[in-house]
C-alpha cells in the first residue's frame, strides 16, 4: 500500500516540502509550478498522505525564541495512569503549551508519565504557568518538575535525500 501511495510524484512533494512550505503568499501554487501539476493536486495528495500516515501533520512550527519566548521548559507530571489521557487533554488545550504527551514511567528512577512543553518570556513566567497547570490538575498532580533547556537543538524528522 505504501508503494502505491508514495509514488514518484508524492515523493517529489515530500522532498519539496520536508523543510517547510515556501514562505510566499500562495505556497501550494508555487509548489504546483515547480512540480508541473495543479495546486489542487498538491493539496489532495498531501491530504491523502496525511490520512494514510505517510506524513504526520501539515502545520506551522514557530521558532519560540525568535518570537521572544526564551524561558521554555518541559514540565513533567506524575498523574494517575488512568487519568493521563484526560489530564493531557486539559494541559494540551492551554494556549501556553505547545504539546503534551504521555510517556512511560521508569520506576524507581523516573516517576513522571505526562510531559508538557510550556512557553514563556522567561523562567519566572514559565514557573507561573506551571503553577497554573498544577492547580488545573488538582488532586491528580502527585508531583511535577520543570526542566529548562540549556541550549537550542534543531528538531527535524526523517528526511528523504534527493533532488527537489
C-alpha positions as CSV (number, residue, x, y, z in Angstrom):
1,X,0.0,0.0,0.0
2,X,2.8,2.4,0.9
3,X,4.5,1.8,-2.5
4,X,1.3,2.9,-4.3
5,X,0.8,6.0,-2.0
6,X,4.4,7.1,-2.2
7,X,4.7,7.1,-5.9
8,X,7.3,9.3,-7.7
9,X,5.1,12.4,-7.6
10,X,4.3,12.0,-3.9
11,X,8.0,11.5,-3.1
12,X,8.7,14.8,-5.0
13,X,6.1,16.6,-3.0
14,X,7.6,15.3,0.2
15,X,11.1,16.3,-0.9
16,X,9.8,19.8,-1.9
17,X,8.0,20.3,1.5
18,X,10.1,18.4,4.1
19,X,12.0,21.6,5.1
20,X,8.7,23.6,5.1
21,X,6.3,25.2,2.7
22,X,7.6,28.0,0.6
23,X,7.3,31.3,2.5
24,X,5.2,33.0,-0.1
25,X,1.6,34.2,-0.2
26,X,0.5,31.1,-2.2
27,X,2.8,28.2,-1.3
28,X,0.7,25.4,-2.9
29,X,0.6,27.3,-6.2
30,X,4.4,27.8,-6.1
31,X,4.9,24.0,-5.4
32,X,2.5,23.2,-8.2
33,X,4.5,25.3,-10.7
34,X,7.8,23.6,-9.5
35,X,6.2,20.1,-9.8
36,X,4.3,20.9,-13.0
37,X,0.9,20.0,-11.6
38,X,-2.1,21.9,-10.2
39,X,-2.2,23.3,-6.7
40,X,-5.4,21.3,-6.1
41,X,-3.4,18.1,-6.9
42,X,-0.7,19.1,-4.5
43,X,-3.2,19.7,-1.7
44,X,-5.2,16.5,-2.4
45,X,-2.1,14.3,-2.5
46,X,-0.8,15.9,0.8
47,X,-4.2,15.3,2.4
48,X,-4.1,11.6,1.3
49,X,-0.6,11.2,2.6
50,X,-1.7,12.7,5.9
51,X,-4.7,10.4,6.2
52,X,-2.6,7.4,5.3
53,X,0.1,8.2,7.9
54,X,2.8,8.8,5.3
55,X,3.1,12.4,6.7
56,X,2.1,13.2,10.3
57,X,1.0,16.7,10.0
58,X,0.8,19.9,8.0
59,X,1.3,23.0,10.1
60,X,3.4,25.9,11.1
61,X,6.3,25.4,13.5
62,X,7.1,28.8,15.1
63,X,10.6,29.5,16.4
64,X,9.6,30.4,20.0
65,X,13.0,32.0,20.7
66,X,12.6,34.4,17.7
67,X,9.1,35.3,19.0
68,X,10.6,36.3,22.4
69,X,9.7,33.1,24.3
70,X,13.1,32.3,25.9
71,X,12.0,30.7,29.1
72,X,10.7,27.5,27.6
73,X,10.5,24.5,29.9
74,X,9.4,20.9,29.7
75,X,7.0,20.3,32.6
76,X,6.9,16.7,33.7
77,X,4.0,15.3,35.8
78,X,3.2,12.3,37.9
79,X,-0.5,11.7,37.4
80,X,-2.6,8.5,37.9
81,X,-2.2,6.3,34.8
82,X,-6.0,6.1,34.4
83,X,-6.2,9.9,34.3
84,X,-3.2,10.6,32.0
85,X,-5.3,11.0,28.8
86,X,-7.8,13.4,30.5
87,X,-5.0,15.4,32.1
88,X,-3.1,15.5,28.9
89,X,-6.1,17.0,27.0
90,X,-6.6,19.6,29.8
91,X,-3.0,20.7,29.6
92,X,-2.8,20.5,25.8
93,X,-5.7,22.9,25.4
94,X,-3.8,25.7,27.2
95,X,-2.6,28.4,24.9
96,X,0.9,28.5,26.5
97,X,1.5,24.7,26.0
98,X,2.7,23.7,22.5
99,X,2.5,20.0,23.1
100,X,1.6,17.5,25.8
101,X,2.1,13.8,25.6
102,X,2.2,10.5,27.6
103,X,5.5,8.8,28.3
104,X,6.1,5.6,30.2
105,X,7.4,5.8,33.8
106,X,10.8,4.3,34.6
107,X,10.5,3.5,38.2
108,X,12.1,3.9,40.6
109,X,14.3,6.5,38.8
110,X,11.6,8.4,36.9
111,X,8.1,8.7,38.1
112,X,6.7,11.1,35.6
113,X,4.2,9.9,32.9
114,X,2.9,13.2,31.4
115,X,5.1,15.8,29.6
116,X,4.0,19.3,28.5
117,X,6.2,22.0,26.8
118,X,5.4,25.4,28.5
119,X,6.4,28.6,26.8
120,X,7.1,32.0,28.5
121,X,9.2,35.1,28.1
122,X,11.4,34.0,31.0
123,X,11.8,31.2,33.5
124,X,9.7,33.0,36.1
125,X,6.8,33.2,33.7
126,X,7.1,29.5,32.8
127,X,7.0,28.6,36.5
128,X,3.9,30.7,37.0
129,X,2.2,28.9,34.1
130,X,3.4,25.5,35.6
131,X,1.7,26.6,38.8
132,X,-1.5,27.2,36.8
133,X,-1.3,23.7,35.4
134,X,-0.8,22.3,38.9
135,X,-4.0,24.0,40.1
136,X,-5.8,22.7,37.0
137,X,-4.8,19.1,37.7
138,X,-5.7,19.4,41.3
139,X,-5.5,16.1,43.2
140,X,-4.3,14.3,40.1
141,X,-1.0,16.2,40.3
142,X,1.0,13.9,42.6
143,X,4.4,15.6,41.7
144,X,5.9,17.7,39.0
145,X,9.2,19.4,37.9
146,X,10.2,21.8,35.2
147,X,13.2,21.0,33.0
148,X,14.7,24.0,31.3
149,X,16.8,23.7,28.2
150,X,20.5,24.6,28.3
151,X,20.8,25.0,24.5
152,X,18.6,25.0,21.4
153,X,18.6,21.9,19.3
154,X,17.3,21.9,15.8
155,X,14.4,19.4,15.6
156,X,13.8,17.6,12.3
157,X,12.0,14.4,11.3
158,X,13.0,11.9,8.7
159,X,14.4,13.5,5.6
160,X,14.5,12.0,2.1
161,X,17.6,12.5,0.1
162,X,17.2,13.6,-3.5
163,X,16.7,16.4,-5.8
164,X,13.9,18.8,-5.1
